[in-house]
Amino acid sequence: MNHYLQDEFETFVGEIRELVVEDNTQRFSREAIPTVGFDNGRKYWRIWKDSGQKSVYGFVRKDDGAIFMAATWKAPQTKTKTAIRGYLHDDDRLSHCNAYGINYAR
């Protein structure tokens, strides 16, 4: 994966991992901690969470680092006015996330 946003994206996924681990240890101390990973697609990176069953966490567009909520397992939500939740280069990019996925627009 050679992409100009690769390092920033991998850092973002690491931050999401920390967020998920922190939430899980606080709320569900006896449960197994879910793993967070990503798949490399043509136009988007798909971020997923696996706690025995994989679920999509969100998407990041490769062209500009735009962060999207998931519409389905295969596609981001792009058909709304507020489809883009933030960008990888934003200082507050984790404010668009929680332990379960990308937040709804405010």
N, C-alpha and C positions, 0 to 999 in steps of 0.2 A: 504494500500500500504506500505509494509515493504520491503524496498530495500536499499542497502548500499549507493546508489546515490540519494536517495529520497530528502534529504535536499538540496543538491546542485542543483538538477533539479528544485525543487520548487522555489529556489532563482533565477535561470535562467529564469523561466517563469515570476516571478515578475519583473525582469529587462526588459524583453520584453514588459510587460504591460506598464512600465514607458516610454519606447521608443515609443510605439504606442500612448500613451496619449500625450506625448510631441509633436510628429509630428502632430497629429491631431489638437491640440489646436493652433499650429503655422500656419498650412496650411488651416485648415477647421474650423474656429472658430464657425460657425453656425451649423455644422453637429454634430450628436450624436457620442460620442466616442465609438469605437468598444470595445467589451469585448474580453479578451484573456483567453483561458482555455486549458485543455489537457484531453486526453483520455488515459487510461491505457491498453495497448495491451500486447500480449504474449512476443514479442521481442523488441518492440519499444513503446515509449511514443509519441503520436501524439499531436502536439501543433496546436491549431486552433484559428482563429480570427472570430468574429461574429459582423458584422455591418448591421444586417438585414438579412444577408445570410452568413452561415458558409463557410469559406474557410480554407484550410490547410495552416499552416504557415511553418511547418517543422517537422522533426522527431529527436528523440534522442534514440540511442540504449542503452538498459538497461545493457548489459554486461560490457561496458567500458565507457559509456557516450559520444560516438561519435555523432556529430551533422551532420545531413543530410538535403539536400533540399528535397522537395516532388516531386515525379514523378506523383503520383495520390493521390486521397483522402486516399486510403488505404495503399500505399506503398511509401517508400523513394526511392530516386535515388541512386542506389548502383552499377550500371553497367558501371561506368566511372572510369578513372584513378584517378580523383580528387573527388571521391564521398564524402569522409569525409571532412567536412569544418573546423572542430575543435573538441575540447573535452570540456566537462563540467568543468574540472579542470584547463583549460587554463585561464590565467589572462586576456587575451584579447578576451574572447569568444564572447562578444557583437560586436566585429569588423567583425564577420561573419554574422551579422544580420542587417536588416533595418526595417522600420515600416511595410513593406509588406511581408517579409519572409526572408529565409536564402539566403545570397548572392551567386551569381555564383562564381566559383573559379577564381582566378586571374592568 
